[in-house]
């Protein structure tokens, strides 16, 4: 069974003015579609065919560049779309808020740590909020389409929030102003979805 490009639950222009419609359209229909198609081609006829993307990435041979890059690209973007919403922004509540406060001291301190991880990721990559077994959370960053599910990446746990800092995610609107894009991202975070992922994976 092949992987399919996930449909968005909102229109391409729904996140404006924070993320513009043209960027969303190209990012989803071209970049994510490309990762999806290339992943299917990379696993066709192999023992990876029919496995979940989580299983593939958790047990990944990092030397398999086609699956590493395209499998990561497929998974990372699927999460990215799901943790954004036209009704996003604000702050988390409940257990997720408690976990963030426990690790970082406050939501603002978490926000600063997350934005710093994303802003200082050299070149292309992602910044993540991950949950470890037991409920502790941590922030980290990865290069290219790597993610914390992959072995020996340096991040741990399961990603519950991710921001794309490849230039294709923001350059049309923000050019080289990555910090402005990261601030805008916090205006569209779907904290209900992030909290649900936290509860599922803690």
Steps between C-alpha positions, in 0.01 A plus 500: 500500500644833394521813711264779397538876520279602795221743428512821699212573737509868404539703179839616374414860592358414844821577690547848355647745580739282699568248222401605150284297263760474223760356738246253639394387152855444375612345828214250514422422135861501373749437783296263717358327195854448374615342825194276498552379144873449548444308824261265322760447228775437754313228690325333206587130490699514825427359846397852606192491280181479708661626822394818680715806455572496875627143478713580197663803663552342843689208344664698221836419346638855487711407198179451301493863388190471283285371785670723756441820303159423350362305796604784727352753262171312488470458878627848594261684272203286603562605859563863400160540331320335791640729769387818325151644489324820392373511860844440647719704727473562871653260748464133591306393807464192719765230515697638206526842663613336824767300314627812322511696825678213674776489239537865403354693794240685295333506160703807402825321587389203289412733212844660519671158505295372207558812290872493580528134393324584174684826435845352561448182296763559232358463150196283445332307779236489771449590865296269722316471826520133597347293776694225675345197666384617842382836369813717506537733200808636326592727211753410233581560134597274211655558160333452163203257530636311801273469803512365858347164407813407309776313687812687612378842391569662837140587585287267706134426544206549265444830316176673595579841349730579210584809298653484154797735457583404143488821296212367291283522815530877534716673239224639275356701788786543746814479280796464739299604809472155657434642850193687370367178346555315828309765693216475247497121537401539865186683383375188317603214732210264568567432868203262526664271245840530667340412835329197344834380361657555842232287667541221241877479527596581859 
